[in-house]
Amino acid sequence: MTRPTLLVMARDTAGVLAVASISLGAGMIYVPAGFIVGGVIVLTGVVMAAR
């Protein structure tokens, strides 16, 4: 793999881990909040990628 490909993969992995951490943290406070927060973050990412 080339270096730019690895950098993109590392960035994407860091983003997925960040979303998972935020969702897990919210879920530790109130379980349904974890699913809601995770869904909102993913939906926001999809909308931003579509533009």
Backbone bond lengths (Angstrom), bond angles and torsions (degrees), N, CA, C in turn:
res aa  C-N    CA-C-N  psi(-1)  N-CA   C-N-CA  omega(-1)  CA-C   N-CA-C  phi
1 M - - - 1.457 - - 1.528 109.25 -
2 T 1.308 114.01 150.50 1.456 118.05 179.17 1.525 109.95 -86.58
3 R 1.303 114.29 163.90 1.467 119.28 -177.36 1.532 112.66 -62.69
4 P 1.353 119.99 -44.51 1.469 118.70 178.27 1.537 112.91 -59.55
5 T 1.330 116.45 -35.69 1.464 119.84 178.25 1.523 110.54 -64.81
6 L 1.325 116.55 -42.65 1.461 120.39 178.50 1.521 111.64 -64.74
7 L 1.320 116.77 -37.07 1.462 119.95 178.77 1.526 111.02 -66.16
8 V 1.319 117.22 -39.79 1.464 120.87 178.16 1.524 109.94 -66.01
9 M 1.325 116.53 -42.23 1.462 119.94 179.03 1.527 111.09 -64.95
10 A 1.326 117.27 -39.32 1.467 120.97 178.72 1.524 110.58 -65.56
11 R 1.329 116.76 -40.93 1.468 120.76 178.74 1.521 111.00 -64.28
12 D 1.324 116.53 -44.12 1.460 120.38 179.54 1.524 111.78 -65.11
13 T 1.325 116.65 -40.30 1.461 120.77 178.27 1.523 110.82 -63.84
14 A 1.320 116.36 -42.46 1.468 120.07 177.81 1.526 110.75 -62.79
15 G 1.316 117.36 -38.19 1.461 121.04 178.36 1.514 112.04 -65.49
16 V 1.331 116.76 -43.14 1.467 120.58 179.12 1.526 110.29 -64.72
17 L 1.326 117.20 -42.19 1.464 120.56 178.50 1.526 111.49 -64.94
18 A 1.330 116.88 -36.00 1.468 120.12 178.09 1.529 110.76 -65.47
19 V 1.316 116.91 -44.69 1.468 120.63 178.41 1.523 110.21 -62.61
20 A 1.326 116.57 -42.64 1.467 120.17 179.38 1.524 110.97 -63.54
21 S 1.329 117.56 -40.33 1.463 120.88 -179.88 1.529 111.78 -66.33
22 I 1.312 116.31 -42.56 1.462 120.19 179.52 1.525 109.99 -65.42
23 S 1.330 116.20 -44.21 1.461 120.47 179.73 1.530 111.23 -64.87
24 L 1.318 117.26 -41.62 1.459 120.92 178.11 1.525 111.00 -63.37
25 G 1.318 116.50 -41.98 1.461 120.05 178.94 1.518 112.15 -62.47
26 A 1.320 116.18 -42.32 1.462 119.25 177.63 1.525 110.45 -67.77
27 G 1.330 116.31 -36.08 1.451 120.42 179.45 1.519 112.91 -68.57
28 M 1.320 117.21 -26.11 1.463 119.98 177.48 1.528 111.17 -70.85
29 I 1.315 116.44 -26.18 1.459 120.77 177.99 1.522 109.93 -81.34
30 Y 1.336 115.78 -48.50 1.462 121.49 -178.17 1.526 106.15 -152.85
31 V 1.324 118.23 115.24 1.470 123.12 -169.54 1.533 113.12 -52.74
32 P 1.330 120.65 -49.39 1.466 118.13 179.89 1.532 113.12 -62.14
33 A 1.317 117.12 -27.48 1.465 119.82 178.78 1.523 111.07 -63.98
34 G 1.322 117.43 -32.44 1.460 120.53 178.14 1.516 111.64 -61.84
35 F 1.331 116.49 -43.99 1.466 120.32 178.47 1.528 111.25 -68.45
36 I 1.309 116.95 -39.22 1.464 120.60 -179.64 1.521 110.46 -65.76
37 V 1.325 116.82 -47.91 1.473 120.62 -179.33 1.523 110.60 -62.85
38 G 1.333 116.95 -44.65 1.464 119.84 178.35 1.519 112.04 -60.66
39 G 1.324 116.68 -43.25 1.460 120.77 178.94 1.517 112.71 -64.44
40 V 1.319 116.47 -40.44 1.468 120.29 179.52 1.528 110.59 -65.03
41 I 1.318 116.62 -42.04 1.467 119.66 -179.91 1.528 110.76 -65.43
42 V 1.324 117.09 -44.20 1.465 120.22 178.98 1.525 110.55 -64.88
43 L 1.329 117.69 -42.60 1.462 121.37 178.72 1.526 111.02 -61.73
44 T 1.319 116.56 -41.75 1.466 120.60 177.02 1.520 111.13 -61.19
45 G 1.324 116.89 -42.24 1.462 120.57 178.21 1.514 112.47 -63.82
46 V 1.325 117.23 -39.17 1.459 121.56 178.76 1.522 110.55 -65.60
47 V 1.312 116.24 -44.19 1.477 119.78 179.69 1.526 110.47 -64.74
48 M 1.320 117.25 -41.40 1.467 119.65 179.06 1.533 111.83 -67.31
49 A 1.331 117.79 -35.48 1.451 120.87 178.89 1.535 111.87 -71.53
50 A 1.319 116.89 -27.42 1.454 120.52 -179.62 1.521 112.56 -74.63
51 R 1.301 117.32 -18.06 1.476 119.94 -177.91 1.471 111.80 -82.75
